[in-house]
Amino acid sequence: MGFDGVYLDNIDARIVISELDLGWAKNLNLTKLMVEALYRLSTLVKEKYGKSFKVYVNIGSAVELLAEEKFLASIDGVLREEVWYTIKNGKCVKVDPRETKYVLKYLREARLKGKTVIVADFLENKEMTEDFCSLCWYYGFIPVPQPA
Protein backbone atom coordinates (compact mmCIF):
# COMPACT_ATOMS: atom_id res chain seq x y z
CA MET A 1 0.00 0.00 0.00
CA GLY A 2 3.03 2.27 0.00
CA PHE A 3 3.38 2.92 3.73
CA ASP A 4 6.85 3.63 5.04
CA GLY A 5 6.11 2.73 8.64
CA VAL A 6 3.66 1.58 11.25
CA TYR A 7 2.33 3.24 14.39
CA LEU A 8 1.24 0.94 17.21
CA ASP A 9 -1.13 2.10 19.91
CA ASN A 10 -2.03 0.54 23.28
CA ILE A 11 1.49 -0.65 24.07
CA ASP A 12 0.47 -0.19 27.71
CA ALA A 13 -2.31 -2.81 27.39
CA ARG A 14 -0.26 -5.12 29.61
CA ILE A 15 -0.77 -2.70 32.50
CA VAL A 16 -4.53 -2.66 31.98
CA ILE A 17 -4.61 -6.47 31.78
CA SER A 18 -2.59 -6.73 35.00
CA GLU A 19 -4.89 -4.30 36.81
CA LEU A 20 -7.99 -6.26 35.72
CA ASP A 21 -6.55 -9.34 37.45
CA LEU A 22 -7.76 -11.66 34.68
CA GLY A 23 -7.42 -15.35 35.42
CA TRP A 24 -5.87 -16.27 32.08
CA ALA A 25 -3.09 -13.72 32.59
CA LYS A 26 -2.13 -14.56 36.17
CA ASN A 27 1.03 -16.54 35.43
CA LEU A 28 2.12 -14.64 32.35
CA ASN A 29 5.00 -12.21 32.19
CA LEU A 30 3.11 -9.56 30.24
CA THR A 31 6.11 -7.27 29.97
CA LYS A 32 8.20 -9.99 28.38
CA LEU A 33 5.34 -10.91 26.04
CA MET A 34 4.94 -7.29 24.89
CA VAL A 35 8.67 -6.87 24.32
CA GLU A 36 8.89 -10.16 22.40
CA ALA A 37 5.81 -9.40 20.30
CA LEU A 38 7.10 -5.97 19.34
CA TYR A 39 10.57 -7.34 18.59
CA ARG A 40 9.15 -10.04 16.33
CA LEU A 41 6.85 -7.61 14.53
CA SER A 42 9.63 -5.08 14.03
CA THR A 43 12.02 -7.75 12.76
CA LEU A 44 9.43 -9.11 10.31
CA VAL A 45 8.44 -5.76 8.80
CA LYS A 46 12.03 -4.57 8.50
CA GLU A 47 13.04 -7.84 6.81
CA LYS A 48 10.14 -7.57 4.38
CA TYR A 49 10.15 -3.79 3.69
CA GLY A 50 13.72 -2.82 4.51
CA LYS A 51 15.58 -1.25 7.41
CA SER A 52 14.14 2.18 6.56
CA PHE A 53 10.59 0.99 7.40
CA LYS A 54 9.73 2.78 10.65
CA VAL A 55 8.12 1.37 13.79
CA TYR A 56 6.60 3.92 16.17
CA VAL A 57 4.69 3.25 19.38
CA ASN A 58 2.36 5.17 21.65
CA ILE A 59 3.99 4.25 24.94
CA GLY A 60 1.19 5.52 27.21
CA SER A 61 1.74 4.53 30.82
CA ALA A 62 4.34 1.89 29.93
CA VAL A 63 7.32 4.26 29.67
CA GLU A 64 9.52 1.88 31.65
CA LEU A 65 9.54 -0.37 28.56
CA LEU A 66 11.93 2.19 27.08
CA ALA A 67 14.56 0.88 29.54
CA GLU A 68 14.34 -2.58 27.93
CA GLU A 69 17.15 -2.80 25.36
CA LYS A 70 15.26 -5.28 23.16
CA PHE A 71 12.18 -3.05 23.17
CA LEU A 72 14.18 0.06 22.36
CA ALA A 73 16.01 -1.77 19.57
CA SER A 74 12.62 -2.65 18.06
CA ILE A 75 11.38 0.91 17.61
CA ASP A 76 12.38 4.00 15.70
CA GLY A 77 10.24 6.42 17.65
CA VAL A 78 7.86 6.89 20.52
CA LEU A 79 4.86 9.09 21.23
CA ARG A 80 3.81 10.04 24.73
CA GLU A 81 0.79 12.19 25.53
CA GLU A 82 0.38 14.38 28.59
CA VAL A 83 3.96 14.90 29.71
CA TRP A 84 3.52 18.48 30.92
CA TYR A 85 -0.19 19.28 30.38
CA THR A 86 -3.39 17.27 30.59
CA ILE A 87 -7.13 17.80 30.90
CA LYS A 88 -8.84 17.47 34.25
CA ASN A 89 -12.49 18.31 34.84
CA GLY A 90 -12.68 19.90 31.39
CA LYS A 91 -9.75 22.25 32.06
CA CYS A 92 -6.11 22.15 30.99
CA VAL A 93 -3.80 21.69 33.96
CA LYS A 94 -0.17 20.85 34.55
CA VAL A 95 0.69 17.19 35.04
CA ASP A 96 1.96 16.32 38.53
CA PRO A 97 5.68 17.24 38.46
CA ARG A 98 6.61 13.82 39.88
CA GLU A 99 4.89 12.13 36.92
CA THR A 100 6.60 14.48 34.47
CA LYS A 101 10.00 13.78 36.03
CA TYR A 102 9.40 10.01 35.90
CA VAL A 103 8.31 10.09 32.25
CA LEU A 104 11.13 12.43 31.20
CA LYS A 105 13.72 10.03 32.60
CA TYR A 106 12.68 7.40 30.05
CA LEU A 107 11.93 9.72 27.14
CA ARG A 108 15.29 11.48 27.48
CA GLU A 109 17.10 8.16 27.53
CA ALA A 110 15.25 7.04 24.38
CA ARG A 111 16.18 10.32 22.68
CA LEU A 112 19.82 9.99 23.73
CA LYS A 113 19.82 6.54 22.10
CA GLY A 114 18.72 8.07 18.81
CA LYS A 115 14.98 7.48 18.95
CA THR A 116 12.51 10.07 17.72
CA VAL A 117 10.40 11.29 20.64
CA ILE A 118 7.06 12.95 19.98
CA VAL A 119 5.06 14.55 22.76
CA ALA A 120 1.40 15.47 22.41
CA ASP A 121 -0.11 17.51 25.24
CA PHE A 122 -3.54 19.12 25.55
CA LEU A 123 -3.31 22.91 25.60
CA GLU A 124 -5.85 25.72 25.76
CA ASN A 125 -3.98 28.94 25.11
CA LYS A 126 -0.98 30.52 23.45
CA GLU A 127 1.10 30.72 26.64
CA MET A 128 0.69 27.00 27.37
CA THR A 129 1.51 26.18 23.76
CA GLU A 130 4.68 28.29 23.79
CA ASP A 131 5.78 26.77 27.10
CA PHE A 132 5.06 23.26 25.84
CA CYS A 133 6.94 23.75 22.55
CA SER A 134 9.92 25.32 24.32
CA LEU A 135 10.14 22.38 26.72
CA CYS A 136 9.94 19.86 23.88
CA TRP A 137 12.61 21.64 21.84
CA TYR A 138 14.86 21.87 24.90
CA TYR A 139 14.79 18.07 25.26
CA GLY A 140 15.00 17.41 21.52
CA PHE A 141 11.42 16.17 21.28
CA ILE A 142 8.92 16.90 18.53
CA PRO A 143 5.97 18.86 19.98
CA VAL A 144 2.41 18.13 18.86
CA PRO A 145 0.20 20.71 20.60
CA GLN A 146 -3.37 19.43 20.84
CA PRO A 147 -6.22 21.87 21.37
CA ALA A 148 -8.22 21.00 24.46
Short mmCIF file of the C-alpha atoms (twelve columns), coordinates in Angstrom:
data_MODEL
# 
_entry.id   MODEL 
# 
loop_
_atom_site.group_PDB 
_atom_site.id 
_atom_site.type_symbol 
_atom_site.label_atom_id 
_atom_site.label_alt_id 
_atom_site.label_comp_id 
_atom_site.label_asym_id 
_atom_site.label_seq_id 
_atom_site.Cartn_x 
_atom_site.Cartn_y 
_atom_site.Cartn_z 
_atom_site.pdbx_PDB_model_num 
ATOM 1   C CA . MET A 1   0.000   0.000   0.000  1 
ATOM 2   C CA . GLY A 2   3.025   2.268   0.002  1 
ATOM 3   C CA . PHE A 3   3.381   2.920   3.732  1 
ATOM 4   C CA . ASP A 4   6.853   3.626   5.043  1 
ATOM 5   C CA . GLY A 5   6.109   2.729   8.640  1 
ATOM 6   C CA . VAL A 6   3.655   1.580   11.248 1 
ATOM 7   C CA . TYR A 7   2.326   3.241   14.392 1 
ATOM 8   C CA . LEU A 8   1.244   0.938   17.211 1 
ATOM 9   C CA . ASP A 9   -1.132  2.097   19.914 1 
ATOM 10  C CA . ASN A 10  -2.029  0.544   23.280 1 
ATOM 11  C CA . ILE A 11  1.485   -0.653  24.072 1 
ATOM 12  C CA . ASP A 12  0.468   -0.187  27.710 1 
ATOM 13  C CA . ALA A 13  -2.305  -2.811  27.394 1 
ATOM 14  C CA . ARG A 14  -0.264  -5.122  29.607 1 
ATOM 15  C CA . ILE A 15  -0.766  -2.703  32.500 1 
ATOM 16  C CA . VAL A 16  -4.529  -2.664  31.977 1 
ATOM 17  C CA . ILE A 17  -4.610  -6.470  31.782 1 
ATOM 18  C CA . SER A 18  -2.586  -6.731  34.999 1 
ATOM 19  C CA . GLU A 19  -4.886  -4.303  36.805 1 
ATOM 20  C CA . LEU A 20  -7.985  -6.259  35.716 1 
ATOM 21  C CA . ASP A 21  -6.547  -9.343  37.445 1 
ATOM 22  C CA . LEU A 22  -7.763  -11.659 34.682 1 
ATOM 23  C CA . GLY A 23  -7.422  -15.352 35.420 1 
ATOM 24  C CA . TRP A 24  -5.866  -16.267 32.077 1 
ATOM 25  C CA . ALA A 25  -3.087  -13.716 32.588 1 
ATOM 26  C CA . LYS A 26  -2.133  -14.556 36.174 1 
ATOM 27  C CA . ASN A 27  1.034   -16.540 35.432 1 
ATOM 28  C CA . LEU A 28  2.123   -14.645 32.350 1 
ATOM 29  C CA . ASN A 29  5.005   -12.210 32.186 1 
ATOM 30  C CA . LEU A 30  3.109   -9.562  30.242 1 
ATOM 31  C CA . THR A 31  6.113   -7.267  29.967 1 
ATOM 32  C CA . LYS A 32  8.202   -9.988  28.385 1 
ATOM 33  C CA . LEU A 33  5.342   -10.910 26.035 1 
ATOM 34  C CA . MET A 34  4.937   -7.295  24.888 1 
ATOM 35  C CA . VAL A 35  8.672   -6.866  24.322 1 
ATOM 36  C CA . GLU A 36  8.894   -10.158 22.403 1 
ATOM 37  C CA . ALA A 37  5.811   -9.404  20.295 1 
ATOM 38  C CA . LEU A 38  7.096   -5.966  19.336 1 
ATOM 39  C CA . TYR A 39  10.568  -7.342  18.594 1 
ATOM 40  C CA . ARG A 40  9.150   -10.036 16.329 1 
ATOM 41  C CA . LEU A 41  6.854   -7.613  14.535 1 
ATOM 42  C CA . SER A 42  9.634   -5.080  14.034 1 
ATOM 43  C CA . THR A 43  12.015  -7.751  12.759 1 
ATOM 44  C CA . LEU A 44  9.427   -9.106  10.315 1 
ATOM 45  C CA . VAL A 45  8.443   -5.760  8.801  1 
ATOM 46  C CA . LYS A 46  12.027  -4.573  8.499  1 
ATOM 47  C CA . GLU A 47  13.036  -7.842  6.815  1 
ATOM 48  C CA . LYS A 48  10.136  -7.565  4.380  1 
ATOM 49  C CA . TYR A 49  10.152  -3.794  3.690  1 
ATOM 50  C CA . GLY A 50  13.721  -2.820  4.514  1 
ATOM 51  C CA . LYS A 51  15.583  -1.248  7.407  1 
ATOM 52  C CA . SER A 52  14.135  2.178   6.563  1 
ATOM 53  C CA . PHE A 53  10.588  0.988   7.401  1 
ATOM 54  C CA . LYS A 54  9.734   2.779   10.648 1 
ATOM 55  C CA . VAL A 55  8.117   1.369   13.791 1 
ATOM 56  C CA . TYR A 56  6.600   3.920   16.167 1 
ATOM 57  C CA . VAL A 57  4.693   3.250   19.376 1 
ATOM 58  C CA . ASN A 58  2.363   5.167   21.647 1 
ATOM 59  C CA . ILE A 59  3.987   4.251   24.940 1 
ATOM 60  C CA . GLY A 60  1.187   5.522   27.209 1 
ATOM 61  C CA . SER A 61  1.737   4.529   30.820 1 
ATOM 62  C CA . ALA A 62  4.337   1.889   29.927 1 
ATOM 63  C CA . VAL A 63  7.318   4.261   29.670 1 
ATOM 64  C CA . GLU A 64  9.516   1.880   31.646 1 
ATOM 65  C CA . LEU A 65  9.545   -0.374  28.563 1 
ATOM 66  C CA . LEU A 66  11.935  2.193   27.078 1 
ATOM 67  C CA . ALA A 67  14.558  0.879   29.540 1 
ATOM 68  C CA . GLU A 68  14.344  -2.579  27.926 1 
ATOM 69  C CA . GLU A 69  17.152  -2.801  25.355 1 
ATOM 70  C CA . LYS A 70  15.258  -5.277  23.163 1 
ATOM 71  C CA . PHE A 71  12.177  -3.049  23.172 1 
ATOM 72  C CA . LEU A 72  14.183  0.063   22.360 1 
ATOM 73  C CA . ALA A 73  16.013  -1.771  19.569 1 
ATOM 74  C CA . SER A 74  12.616  -2.654  18.059 1 
ATOM 75  C CA . ILE A 75  11.375  0.911   17.608 1 
ATOM 76  C CA . ASP A 76  12.376  3.998   15.700 1 
ATOM 77  C CA . GLY A 77  10.235  6.424   17.647 1 
ATOM 78  C CA . VAL A 78  7.856   6.886   20.520 1 
ATOM 79  C CA . LEU A 79  4.859   9.089   21.233 1 
ATOM 80  C CA . ARG A 80  3.811   10.041  24.730 1 
ATOM 81  C CA . GLU A 81  0.791   12.188  25.527 1 
ATOM 82  C CA . GLU A 82  0.385   14.380  28.591 1 
ATOM 83  C CA . VAL A 83  3.956   14.904  29.706 1 
ATOM 84  C CA . TRP A 84  3.521   18.485  30.923 1 
ATOM 85  C CA . TYR A 85  -0.186  19.284  30.378 1 
ATOM 86  C CA . THR A 86  -3.394  17.275  30.592 1 
ATOM 87  C CA . ILE A 87  -7.129  17.801  30.899 1 
ATOM 88  C CA . LYS A 88  -8.836  17.473  34.252 1 
ATOM 89  C CA . ASN A 89  -12.491 18.312  34.836 1 
ATOM 90  C CA . GLY A 90  -12.684 19.896  31.394 1 
ATOM 91  C CA . LYS A 91  -9.753  22.253  32.063 1 
ATOM 92  C CA . CYS A 92  -6.105  22.153  30.991 1 
ATOM 93  C CA . VAL A 93  -3.797  21.689  33.963 1 
ATOM 94  C CA . LYS A 94  -0.166  20.851  34.546 1 
ATOM 95  C CA . VAL A 95  0.692   17.194  35.040 1 
ATOM 96  C CA . ASP A 96  1.961   16.321  38.529 1 
ATOM 97  C CA . PRO A 97  5.683   17.242  38.460 1 
ATOM 98  C CA . ARG A 98  6.612   13.815  39.879 1 
ATOM 99  C CA . GLU A 99  4.891   12.127  36.920 1 
ATOM 100 C CA . THR A 100 6.596   14.479  34.470 1 
ATOM 101 C CA . LYS A 101 9.999   13.782  36.030 1 
ATOM 102 C CA . TYR A 102 9.397   10.011  35.902 1 
ATOM 103 C CA . VAL A 103 8.307   10.091  32.252 1 
ATOM 104 C CA . LEU A 104 11.131  12.429  31.199 1 
ATOM 105 C CA . LYS A 105 13.718  10.028  32.605 1 
ATOM 106 C CA . TYR A 106 12.675  7.403   30.047 1 
ATOM 107 C CA . LEU A 107 11.929  9.724   27.137 1 
ATOM 108 C CA . ARG A 108 15.285  11.476  27.477 1 
ATOM 109 C CA . GLU A 109 17.102  8.157   27.526 1 
ATOM 110 C CA . ALA A 110 15.255  7.038   24.376 1 
ATOM 111 C CA . ARG A 111 16.177  10.322  22.682 1 
ATOM 112 C CA . LEU A 112 19.823  9.989   23.732 1 
ATOM 113 C CA . LYS A 113 19.822  6.545   22.102 1 
ATOM 114 C CA . GLY A 114 18.716  8.066   18.808 1 
ATOM 115 C CA . LYS A 115 14.984  7.478   18.952 1 
ATOM 116 C CA . THR A 116 12.506  10.068  17.723 1 
ATOM 117 C CA . VAL A 117 10.404  11.287  20.644 1 
ATOM 118 C CA . ILE A 118 7.060   12.947  19.979 1 
ATOM 119 C CA . VAL A 119 5.062   14.549  22.760 1 
ATOM 120 C CA . ALA A 120 1.398   15.475  22.410 1 
ATOM 121 C CA . ASP A 121 -0.112  17.511  25.240 1 
ATOM 122 C CA . PHE A 122 -3.537  19.123  25.548 1 
ATOM 123 C CA . LEU A 123 -3.314  22.914  25.595 1 
ATOM 124 C CA . GLU A 124 -5.846  25.715  25.761 1 
ATOM 125 C CA . ASN A 125 -3.979  28.943  25.114 1 
ATOM 126 C CA . LYS A 126 -0.977  30.524  23.445 1 
ATOM 127 C CA . GLU A 127 1.096   30.717  26.638 1 
ATOM 128 C CA . MET A 128 0.686   26.997  27.369 1 
ATOM 129 C CA . THR A 129 1.513   26.177  23.758 1 
ATOM 130 C CA . GLU A 130 4.676   28.294  23.788 1 
ATOM 131 C CA . ASP A 131 5.779   26.772  27.099 1 
ATOM 132 C CA . PHE A 132 5.062   23.263  25.844 1 
ATOM 133 C CA . CYS A 133 6.936   23.752  22.547 1 
ATOM 134 C CA . SER A 134 9.924   25.320  24.316 1 
ATOM 135 C CA . LEU A 135 10.143  22.381  26.719 1 
ATOM 136 C CA . CYS A 136 9.942   19.859  23.882 1 
ATOM 137 C CA . TRP A 137 12.608  21.635  21.841 1 
ATOM 138 C CA . TYR A 138 14.864  21.867  24.903 1 
ATOM 139 C CA . TYR A 139 14.785  18.074  25.264 1 
ATOM 140 C CA . GLY A 140 15.003  17.405  21.521 1 
ATOM 141 C CA . PHE A 141 11.418  16.169  21.282 1 
ATOM 142 C CA . ILE A 142 8.919   16.903  18.530 1 
ATOM 143 C CA . PRO A 143 5.970   18.855  19.976 1 
ATOM 144 C CA . VAL A 144 2.407   18.130  18.862 1 
ATOM 145 C CA . PRO A 145 0.198   20.708  20.600 1 
ATOM 146 C CA . GLN A 146 -3.366  19.427  20.843 1 
ATOM 147 C CA . PRO A 147 -6.219  21.865  21.367 1 
ATOM 148 C CA . ALA A 148 -8.220  21.003  24.459 1 
# 
